[in-house]
Amino acid sequence: MPFSIFKGEKSLSDLVFRLFDIKGPSAQSEVQQASDALLRANPQLKDLSKIPVGTLIAIPATTPPVRSDQLASGPELIQLLAQQNVQAMFENFAQRLSEVEATVTSRLKSGIAQLQASKVSAAVKELTEQGTRFENEGPDGELDLDPVKTLQPILDASQARLQALGQIRESLVSLNTGRASQPAETTKDKK
């Protein structure tokens, strides 16, 4: 199956006119047939606004002949597939890491709430009065029970990791879209 590259068309008919040389009295029905065939082979084309420039488009055999300058070449095809695989793996990794970070954040906040409960404070006070020593005692023997001060750096690090993921995602998108050639012609340009 041949492939082409999405170049940011705003409508399916713009994409069809770029890919295929459709003219003549039956053009309207050929455009519709080509659009239907492309949608069956590429369901993501239902919403072009969500497709990144540079995405591969499968061209089914049931379409009119593709313009030769619109076909993805071997090396170009391999590079695009590799970029899309890297992007997909990163998205899976980022999704999983986000889930882990959300779980950690939720548990930390729950822990903070539990540590701030009056029963915990009373138990710690009773233990210190009995002579129990804790790691986070200050030089004066006072116990620092402020869980926010203790746990906030962990929450901040979690947020920093999520921001770094966002920057990596932007870089990957930039890498993928940087390969895109000129903006797509619209049907108005064709007329």
C-alpha positions in Angstrom: 0.0 0.0 0.0 1.4 3.4 -0.9 1.7 6.2 1.6 1.6 10.0 1.5 2.3 12.6 4.2 -0.3 14.8 5.9 0.6 18.5 5.3 -2.0 20.2 7.4 -5.0 20.3 5.1 -8.1 21.8 6.7 -10.6 19.6 5.0 -10.7 16.1 3.5 -11.5 17.5 0.1 -8.4 19.7 0.2 -6.4 16.5 1.0 -8.1 14.6 -1.9 -7.3 17.4 -4.4 -3.7 17.4 -3.3 -3.2 13.7 -3.5 -5.2 12.9 -6.7 -5.5 14.5 -10.1 -9.3 14.6 -10.2 -10.9 16.6 -13.0 -13.9 16.4 -15.4 -17.6 15.9 -15.2 -17.4 13.1 -12.6 -15.0 14.9 -10.3 -17.5 15.4 -7.5 -18.4 11.7 -7.3 -14.7 10.8 -7.6 -13.8 13.2 -4.7 -16.5 11.6 -2.6 -15.3 8.0 -3.4 -11.7 8.9 -2.8 -12.6 10.6 0.5 -14.6 7.6 1.6 -11.7 5.2 0.7 -9.2 7.4 2.6 -11.5 7.5 5.7 -11.8 3.7 5.7 -8.0 3.2 5.5 -7.3 6.1 7.9 -10.1 6.6 10.4 -8.1 9.4 12.1 -8.9 11.6 9.1 -12.4 12.2 10.5 -10.9 15.1 12.6 -8.0 16.7 10.7 -7.4 19.2 13.4 -6.0 16.4 15.7 -3.5 15.1 13.1 0.0 16.3 13.3 1.7 17.6 10.1 3.9 14.8 8.9 1.7 11.9 9.8 1.6 9.1 7.3 -1.6 8.5 5.3 -2.3 5.1 3.8 -3.5 5.3 0.2 -5.9 2.4 -0.5 -6.0 0.7 -4.0 -9.6 1.8 -4.4 -8.6 5.4 -4.9 -7.8 7.2 -8.2 -4.1 7.2 -9.1 -2.0 9.2 -6.7 0.1 12.1 -8.0 3.7 10.8 -8.1 5.0 13.9 -6.2 2.6 13.1 -3.3 3.9 9.6 -2.6 6.3 9.1 0.4 9.6 7.8 -0.8 11.4 4.8 0.8 13.9 6.8 3.0 11.3 9.4 3.9 8.8 6.7 4.8 11.3 4.9 7.1 12.2 8.1 8.8 8.5 9.0 9.4 7.7 5.6 10.7 10.7 5.8 13.1 9.6 9.2 14.3 6.0 8.1 14.8 7.2 5.0 16.7 9.4 7.1 19.0 6.5 9.5 19.5 4.1 6.7 20.3 6.5 5.1 22.8 7.1 8.4 24.5 3.4 9.1 24.8 2.9 5.7 26.4 5.8 6.4 28.8 4.5 9.9 29.6 1.0 8.6 30.2 2.3 5.9 32.6 4.6 8.4 34.4 1.8 10.9 34.8 -0.4 8.2 36.3 2.4 7.3 38.8 3.0 10.9 39.6 -0.7 11.4 40.2 -0.8 8.4 42.6 2.3 9.6 44.5 0.9 13.1 44.8 -2.5 11.8 46.0 -0.8 9.6 48.6 1.5 12.4 49.8 -1.5 14.7 50.2 -3.4 12.0 52.1 -0.3 11.4 54.3 -0.1 15.1 55.0 -3.7 15.2 56.1 -3.2 12.1 58.3 -0.1 13.6 59.9 -1.9 16.8 60.7 -4.7 14.9 62.4 -5.0 15.8 66.1 -4.6 12.1 67.2 -1.2 11.9 65.5 0.0 15.2 67.1 -1.2 14.0 70.5 0.6 10.6 70.1 3.8 12.3 69.1 3.6 14.8 72.0 3.1 11.9 74.4 6.0 9.9 73.0 8.4 13.0 73.2 7.3 13.6 76.8 8.2 9.9 77.5 11.7 10.6 76.1 11.4 9.2 72.6 13.8 10.8 70.2 13.0 11.4 66.4 15.3 12.0 63.4 13.7 15.4 62.6 14.1 17.0 66.0 15.6 20.4 66.0 18.7 21.4 68.1 16.4 22.5 70.9 14.8 19.0 71.0 11.6 20.3 69.4 10.0 18.0 66.8 9.2 19.5 63.5 5.8 18.1 62.7 5.1 20.3 59.7 4.5 17.7 57.0 4.1 20.3 54.3 7.7 21.5 54.9 9.0 17.9 54.8 6.9 16.7 51.8 6.7 19.8 49.7 10.1 19.2 48.0 8.8 15.8 46.9 5.7 17.4 45.4 7.8 20.1 43.7 10.0 17.4 42.2 7.0 15.6 40.9 5.7 18.8 39.2 9.2 19.4 37.7 9.2 16.0 36.2 5.8 16.6 34.6 7.0 19.9 33.2 10.1 18.2 31.8 7.9 15.6 30.1 5.9 18.5 28.5 9.1 20.0 27.2 10.2 16.6 25.7 6.8 16.2 24.1 7.0 19.7 22.5 10.5 18.8 21.2 9.3 15.6 19.7 6.3 17.3 18.0 8.7 20.0 16.8 11.0 17.3 15.4 8.1 15.6 13.6 6.5 18.8 12.2 9.9 20.2 11.2 9.9 17.6 8.5 6.7 18.8 7.0 7.1 20.6 3.7 5.2 23.6 2.6 1.6 24.3 3.7 -1.0 22.4 1.8 -2.8 23.9 -1.1 -6.5 24.5 -0.6 -9.2 23.8 -3.1 -9.4 27.6 -3.8 -5.7 27.5 -4.9 -6.6 24.7 -7.3 -9.4 26.6 -9.1 
